[in-house]
Amino acid sequence: MPIGSASPSQYRVDLAYRLANLAGHTPDTHTKTWFFDLPAADWDELLNRVFYDANVGLRRREPRDESWLALDSYHVSPVPLDTMLAWDGEATTDKAAVHLPWILSSGAVTWEFTSCYLLDEAGRYDGMTGNDFSELILYRALDAGRTTDAQARDFLDKLYPAKGDKLFADRHQRMANLVAVRPNPAFRRPPGSTPYLSGPLRPADVG
């Protein structure tokens, strides 16, 4: 019995961004790595929208700071299932960088909402932890027949030692929780809003 929709795919997005204001952009760039589970994407629209939403939150906290974080460039690559499943369970930074990089990215969140995003078919997004993203990849793969029950139990037991069988038994409810886009009181620009820019911010959005 399927756990959920198997159609969405998972992607890694390596971002470069700069501080900007009405006078221009700073010359130095900064980097982030985010991960997405989504059915389809217009990356220019989506990434600028996520930046814009974050910038609104930053401005509301610091209303006198009129600068914003501007998306500069990005590179999209698929998340390899086999590489994740090849993890031997050793919880080290080096192993995570190869097999579970979204867990490291979750620990590097500063100004952004999250590093792991779920999008529904309407383009709305929600966030999750690195461990949650690992489970989501796994359950999508089960639905698509790309991994076996035994492989899934083994992976879950490495991710959550001695709990793999229990989590596997609860996988349908866990999946339902993972794919729910929850209401969020923070500012959210409607999907598809134009222009596709990280800023400057509209005064009406800042409030």
N, C-alpha and C positions, 0 to 999 in steps of 0.2 A: 504494500500500500504506500503510495507516495507520501513523503513528509511535507512537501510544499512544491512550489513551482520550480522546475529544473531549468527554465529558460534563462534566468539572469546569469551573468558571468562576472568574474572577479578580476579586477585590474589594479596594478600598482601605478601610481602617478608620482613622478619625481618633479617637484616644483622649484622654480626660482622666482624670487619676488624682491621688490625694492620698496623703500619708503618713498612716498610721494606727497607733494602738496601742490598748490596752484602755481608755484614757480617752477615745478619740474620734478624730476626723479633724482634720488641719490645715485652716485656711480656704483656703489658696492651692492652686491646681491646677497641674499640669504637663501637657504634651501630648506625644504620640508619634503617628506615622503608620506603620501596618503594612500589609502586603499579603499576601493569601492566595490560594492556588489550592486549590479544594476542590469536592467533588461536592455537598455540602449542609452547612448549619451551623445549630446552635442557638447563636447568637452569645453569649448570656449564659453558657452552659456553657463554650464554647470560650475566650472571652477571659478569663474568671475563672480557668480552668484554666491558661492560659499564664502569667497573673500569679502564680498560686499556685506553679507550678513555679519561676518566677524568684525568688519570695520564699524558697522553701526553699533555693535556691542561695545567696542573699544571707545568710540566717541561718546557714548552715553555715560561711560565710566569716567572719561576725561574730556569734558565738553570744551575745554579751552585748547585742546590739541587738535588742530585742524588738518593734520596729516593723515594719510591712510596707507595701508599696505597694498601695493599694486602687483598683481600677477604679471610676471615678466615673460616666462616661458615654461613649458612643461613637456614631459616625455611619458607616454603611456605604454605599458607593457602588460601582458597577461600574467596572472598569478599561476605558477605551475603546480598542479595538484601533486604530481609524483614527487616533487622536491619536498613538499610539506610532509607527505606520508613517509618519506625516507628518514625523517628525524628519528634519532635513536633514543630520545627521551632525556638526554643530558642537557640540563638547564644552564647553559653557559651563554654568554653574549655572542661568542663566535658561532655557536651552533644556531642560535636564534637569528643571527644575521643572514645565514644561509637558508634555513628552513622555515622560520617564523618571523620574518622581518617586521610584520605588523605589530608584534608584541613590543619590539624595541621602539617603534614609532609611537605607540600608545604612551610609552614612558617619556617621550620627548614633547608632548603636548604643552604648549605655553599659552598662546593667544587664541588658538583655534578651538572650535567646539569639540573636536575629536580628531583622531587620525584614521578611523575606520568608519565608513559611511555605507548605509543601506539606502537605496532609492526605490520608490514604488513606481508603478507605471505612469502616474501623474507627474513624476519628477520631484515629488516631495522627498526630503531626506531626514534620516535620523542617524544617531551614532551608536557605537558599541565599543566594548573593550577588545583588546587583541585576542584574548581567549575566546570571546564570543565570535569574533571573525573566523577563528580557526574552526569552530564548530559549524558555522554557516557554510564554509567551504566544504567541509566534510559531508554535511547533510545534502547539499546540492549535488555532490558527487554520487552519493548513494541513490538519490532520485534518478540520476542520469545513467546509472549502471556503470559508473566509472571506478567504483571501488566495491569491496565486498563487506558483508556484515562483520566478518572476522577482522578485516583490516581496520574497520571503523572502531570496533571495540578495542583493538590494540592501540590505536592512536589515542583514543579517549583515556585509556588507562595510563598512557605516558603523559598526557596533558594534565590529567587529574589523578595522580597515583592512587591505586586501590579503589577507584570509583568508576572505572570504565563500564562495567556491566550495568550499574545502576543508571548512569547517564544515558547509555544506549537504550535502555528500557524506557526512559523518559523522553526520547528524542523527538517524538511528535509534538509534545507540549513545549519543549525547549525551542523547537523550530518555530512554532507559532509565536512565541515571545520574541524571537530574533527578527522576524520579518514584519513586525507591527511597527508602523510609523506613528509614534505617540505625539499627542499635542505638546507643543513647546511654547512657553510664554515669551521666549526671546523673539526678536525681529526675524522674519523670514520673507525675503523677496519672493514674489510669485514666480514659479517656473516659467521660463520663456520671456521674462521681462527684458526689454531692450532699453538702452544699448548694453552690450555685453562688456561691462567695465567693472573694475573693483572699486572705483571711486572717480570723481569726488562724490560725496554723499549728498543726497537730497535733504534739505532741512526738514521736510515733512516726515522723512523716515527716521531721522534722529529724534524728533519729538522735543 
